[in-house]
Amino acid sequence: MTTVWKPPSIPGAAHFAYWEGAVFGYATQTAHPDGRWLVKVFPSGKDDGTGVFAYVRTEAQAKKFVERWAAVNHRRIAPAKGRQIMPHEGLKPRKPKGAEDRS
């Protein structure tokens, strides 16, 4: 399997990297005058600060960084967990707000 890149929907947005349908990284150009690119890799499926990041000079270097990381660490890539919905039977009904509840 190889890394699949999703092009940005608007100019200047991030290029997202997918491995077997799971998002695991992105590359985006920064606002630095020298045109640096920020590369971020997050195996948990969401950018929660546990990943690896680097600054590189070109888009080609950014994509190569992500692809080389994925080639070695592809077993760590997991799809992000969706919204967790609680069952209704374990919840107490909401107390209605009335005039006596207001302070």
C-alpha positions as MATLAB code, in Angstrom:
seq = 'MTTVWKPPSIPGAAHFAYWEGAVFGYATQTAHPDGRWLVKVFPSGKDDGTGVFAYVRTEAQAKKFVERWAAVNHRRIAPAKGRQIMPHEGLKPRKPKGAEDRS';
ca = [
       0.000    0.000    0.000;
       1.158    3.532   -0.663;
       0.358    6.941    0.708;
      -2.551    8.679   -1.019;
      -2.538   12.485   -1.053;
      -5.792   14.447   -1.060;
      -5.294   17.822   -2.746;
      -6.638   20.864   -0.900;
     -10.109   22.075   -1.778;
      -8.980   25.714   -1.615;
      -5.585   27.189   -2.519;
      -3.211   27.403    0.425;
      -4.892   24.682    2.487;
      -3.142   21.526    3.714;
      -2.473   18.412    1.637;
      -3.725   15.449    3.716;
      -2.093   12.015    3.609;
      -4.124    8.772    3.803;
      -3.045    5.178    4.385;
      -5.786    2.604    3.712;
      -8.447    5.265    4.254;
      -7.072    6.619    7.539;
      -5.730   10.182    7.755;
      -2.312   10.193    9.386;
      -0.573   13.397    8.330;
      -0.526   16.592    6.358;
       1.784   19.070    4.677;
       1.045   22.773    4.418;
       2.942   25.870    3.398;
       3.598   28.339    6.207;
       3.507   32.130    6.098;
       7.290   32.422    6.500;
       8.931   34.669    3.908;
      11.257   31.835    2.838;
       8.269   29.599    1.962;
       8.769   26.807    4.509;
       6.445   23.824    4.638;
       5.129   22.337    7.882;
       4.843   18.557    7.923;
       2.863   16.777   10.638;
       2.366   13.042   11.196;
      -0.120   11.722   13.775;
      -0.638    7.940   13.886;
      -3.679    8.155   16.194;
      -5.803    9.610   13.376;
      -6.262   13.036   14.938;
      -3.893   15.930   15.448;
      -3.796   15.868   19.239;
      -0.168   16.843   19.832;
       1.194   13.285   20.043;
       2.638   13.226   16.539;
       5.865   14.282   14.878;
       6.366   17.529   12.990;
       9.124   19.129   10.941;
       9.799   22.154    8.768;
      11.158   21.566    5.273;
      11.919   23.793    2.277;
       9.781   22.366   -0.539;
       6.519   20.530   -1.112;
       8.408   17.553   -2.530;
      10.486   17.252    0.660;
       7.326   17.512    2.764;
       5.568   14.702    0.918;
       8.711   12.561    0.923;
       9.015   12.973    4.714;
       5.429   11.778    5.254;
       5.732    8.887    2.782;
       9.009    7.653    4.283;
       7.544    7.832    7.798;
       4.492    5.836    6.683;
       6.614    3.201    4.958;
       8.312    2.391    8.264;
       5.492    3.066   10.758;
       2.373    2.022    8.823;
       1.383   -0.483   11.525;
       0.892    2.389   13.980;
      -1.628    4.218   11.770;
      -5.196    3.859   13.037;
      -8.398    5.536   11.893;
      -9.731    8.238   14.192;
     -12.481    7.235   16.573;
     -15.855    8.706   15.638;
     -18.286   10.404   17.965;
     -19.212    8.260   20.918;
     -22.993    8.130   21.406;
     -24.262    7.190   24.850;
     -27.196    4.786   25.167;
     -30.485    6.362   26.223;
     -31.385    3.796   28.878;
     -28.538    4.864   31.208;
     -29.289    8.582   31.161;
     -31.459   10.518   33.561;
     -34.043   12.848   32.012;
     -33.156   16.521   31.951;
     -34.751   18.679   34.585;
     -36.879   21.371   32.960;
     -35.878   24.926   33.735;
     -38.593   26.945   35.350;
     -38.931   30.186   37.245;
     -37.968   28.499   40.572;
     -34.664   27.234   39.135;
     -33.365   30.606   38.079;
     -31.154   32.634   40.325;
];
